[in-house]
Amino acid sequence: MAMLVGRYIITDPNICHGKPTFRGTRIFVEDVLEQISSGMAWESIIEEWHGSISNEAIAEALQLASRAFIEHVEDYVLEPLAA
């Protein structure tokens, strides 16, 4: 079953094995987040994907990724620190 995750992001088992993609594309949200983390400018990302995604779509991906991180931060702890 396809699920709309946000206004611009969808998961659909029939598209890219159900990984999150930008709606109406086969562009993985993960790929765009990697581009951002490498320091790539949003305008360059949009150009690389031939305008298939927008500033708003990128912002939504970052917002959802941030929310997921905050909600699951304990899953990313490398080592507890002494108080």
Backbone bond lengths (Angstrom), bond angles and torsions (degrees), N, CA, C in turn:
res aa  C-N    CA-C-N  psi(-1)  N-CA   C-N-CA  omega(-1)  CA-C   N-CA-C  phi
1 M - - - 1.447 - - 1.533 108.82 -
2 A 1.291 117.34 129.36 1.463 122.69 176.94 1.524 109.32 -72.02
3 M 1.330 114.92 143.56 1.463 119.88 178.41 1.518 109.77 -132.79
4 L 1.311 115.53 130.59 1.452 121.73 174.51 1.528 106.81 -83.25
5 V 1.326 116.84 115.02 1.458 122.17 -176.18 1.524 110.57 -86.21
6 G 1.289 115.64 -33.64 1.451 122.98 178.10 1.513 106.99 -151.61
7 R 1.283 116.00 -166.55 1.469 119.06 179.36 1.535 111.41 -68.92
8 Y 1.349 116.25 -28.99 1.462 121.07 -174.20 1.519 114.32 -117.69
9 I 1.308 118.39 -4.36 1.467 121.37 -173.03 1.515 109.94 -121.34
10 I 1.334 114.45 137.29 1.459 120.96 -177.19 1.528 109.33 -136.39
11 T 1.322 115.77 152.36 1.464 121.43 167.12 1.521 106.57 -121.75
12 D 1.306 115.65 133.68 1.461 121.03 -178.60 1.524 107.34 -147.38
13 P 1.329 117.73 120.10 1.466 119.41 -178.60 1.529 113.15 -58.94
14 N 1.316 117.82 -18.27 1.465 121.53 179.11 1.530 112.85 -90.20
15 I 1.333 116.50 -4.26 1.467 120.91 179.45 1.525 107.84 -124.89
16 C 1.317 115.65 117.49 1.475 122.03 175.74 1.528 111.81 53.30
17 H 1.326 117.07 40.82 1.473 123.21 175.83 1.521 113.12 58.01
18 G 1.320 117.27 26.19 1.454 120.99 176.16 1.516 115.27 82.69
19 K 1.337 117.54 3.14 1.464 119.24 176.55 1.524 108.95 -70.18
20 P 1.330 117.26 150.07 1.471 119.28 -179.82 1.533 111.85 -61.53
21 T 1.317 114.57 129.04 1.463 121.63 176.87 1.526 108.59 -130.14
22 F 1.307 115.08 164.10 1.458 119.39 174.16 1.523 107.65 -77.08
23 R 1.296 115.42 134.11 1.468 123.11 -175.10 1.528 111.07 -51.78
24 G 1.327 115.43 131.54 1.452 121.61 178.01 1.518 113.84 80.59
25 T 1.342 117.50 6.41 1.464 121.60 -179.94 1.521 108.97 -133.46
26 R 1.306 114.99 178.60 1.463 122.46 169.76 1.530 108.88 -116.15
27 I 1.313 115.88 28.38 1.459 121.84 179.85 1.523 108.11 -87.82
28 F 1.329 115.96 118.86 1.457 121.04 179.30 1.520 110.62 -69.13
29 V 1.319 116.43 132.87 1.461 121.61 173.86 1.527 108.94 -58.36
30 E 1.305 116.58 -39.83 1.468 122.22 179.43 1.529 111.48 -56.21
31 D 1.323 117.58 -42.23 1.466 120.91 -179.92 1.524 111.43 -62.94
32 V 1.314 116.54 -42.43 1.466 120.80 -179.65 1.534 110.13 -67.89
33 L 1.324 117.12 -40.74 1.465 119.88 177.48 1.529 110.77 -62.97
34 E 1.317 117.72 -36.97 1.468 121.38 175.73 1.524 110.65 -64.05
35 Q 1.315 116.39 -41.27 1.467 119.67 178.14 1.520 110.92 -61.91
36 I 1.316 116.24 -42.03 1.466 120.47 178.50 1.523 110.00 -63.83
37 S 1.333 116.96 -45.20 1.467 120.17 -177.60 1.521 112.20 -66.15
38 S 1.327 116.95 -22.98 1.469 119.59 177.35 1.527 111.64 -82.71
39 G 1.346 116.09 -3.89 1.461 120.15 177.29 1.519 114.72 96.65
40 M 1.298 116.91 7.51 1.467 120.71 -179.30 1.526 110.02 -68.10
41 A 1.307 117.58 134.98 1.466 122.62 178.66 1.529 109.65 -67.98
42 W 1.331 114.67 143.18 1.464 119.48 -179.64 1.516 111.72 -56.16
43 E 1.319 117.04 -40.30 1.465 120.28 -179.81 1.531 110.64 -60.74
44 S 1.328 116.59 -38.23 1.467 120.98 178.90 1.522 110.86 -69.34
45 I 1.327 116.29 -37.28 1.470 120.19 178.00 1.524 109.44 -63.40
46 I 1.317 116.32 -47.06 1.466 120.70 179.63 1.525 110.30 -60.78
47 E 1.324 116.16 -42.05 1.467 120.26 178.86 1.523 110.78 -64.76
48 E 1.336 117.05 -42.06 1.468 120.35 -179.54 1.525 111.88 -61.29
49 W 1.332 115.58 -34.40 1.464 120.31 179.15 1.533 111.05 -93.82
50 H 1.322 116.34 19.45 1.471 123.23 173.47 1.528 113.25 55.40
51 G 1.339 116.32 36.50 1.457 120.79 176.79 1.517 114.83 74.14
52 S 1.342 117.18 11.52 1.463 120.43 -178.61 1.519 113.21 -73.66
53 I 1.340 116.80 -16.05 1.458 121.08 175.37 1.526 107.91 -126.55
54 S 1.314 115.71 161.79 1.464 120.88 -175.47 1.524 110.64 -120.01
55 N 1.328 115.57 170.70 1.465 120.81 173.52 1.523 109.98 -56.41
56 E 1.318 117.07 -41.83 1.460 121.44 -178.78 1.532 111.53 -63.72
57 A 1.318 116.35 -38.29 1.469 120.39 178.85 1.523 110.52 -67.41
58 I 1.318 117.04 -40.81 1.465 120.88 177.93 1.525 109.81 -65.07
59 A 1.315 117.26 -43.57 1.462 121.19 178.94 1.527 110.56 -60.33
60 E 1.320 116.93 -41.83 1.463 120.19 178.86 1.527 110.38 -63.28
61 A 1.320 117.80 -42.63 1.460 121.09 178.71 1.522 110.62 -60.01
62 L 1.321 117.23 -43.49 1.471 120.91 178.15 1.522 111.43 -64.66
63 Q 1.320 116.76 -41.88 1.457 120.76 -179.94 1.525 110.77 -63.04
64 L 1.317 117.02 -45.00 1.465 120.37 -179.80 1.526 111.18 -67.75
65 A 1.334 116.96 -39.14 1.468 120.47 177.75 1.525 110.40 -64.24
66 S 1.312 116.75 -41.09 1.460 121.46 178.66 1.523 110.48 -62.96
67 R 1.306 116.70 -45.68 1.462 121.20 179.69 1.529 110.42 -62.21
68 A 1.325 117.36 -43.05 1.468 121.09 179.25 1.526 110.59 -63.17
69 F 1.327 116.75 -40.69 1.463 120.13 178.90 1.526 110.74 -63.04
70 I 1.314 116.80 -48.27 1.464 120.97 -179.06 1.534 110.41 -60.11
71 E 1.314 116.97 -41.75 1.463 120.78 -178.50 1.527 113.01 -71.59
72 H 1.345 117.22 -22.13 1.461 121.03 -175.61 1.525 112.52 -125.91
73 V 1.309 117.78 25.41 1.463 121.61 -175.90 1.524 111.98 -56.14
74 E 1.321 117.37 -34.04 1.472 119.73 -179.14 1.530 111.82 -62.09
75 D 1.316 118.44 -23.24 1.462 121.83 178.12 1.520 112.47 -72.70
76 Y 1.343 117.05 -13.68 1.450 121.30 -174.93 1.529 113.40 -110.16
77 V 1.327 117.03 5.27 1.460 121.21 -179.02 1.527 109.02 -67.11
78 L 1.329 116.32 123.88 1.457 120.84 177.86 1.524 110.85 -82.00
79 E 1.325 114.82 -40.90 1.461 119.83 -177.92 1.522 108.75 -160.66
80 P 1.339 117.09 128.85 1.460 118.38 176.57 1.525 110.11 -64.86
81 L 1.313 116.81 142.83 1.460 121.69 179.36 1.524 109.56 -103.36
82 A 1.319 115.43 142.02 1.464 120.06 177.66 1.517 108.64 -69.57
83 A 1.317 115.69 144.56 1.471 120.34 -179.14 1.502 112.17 -74.69
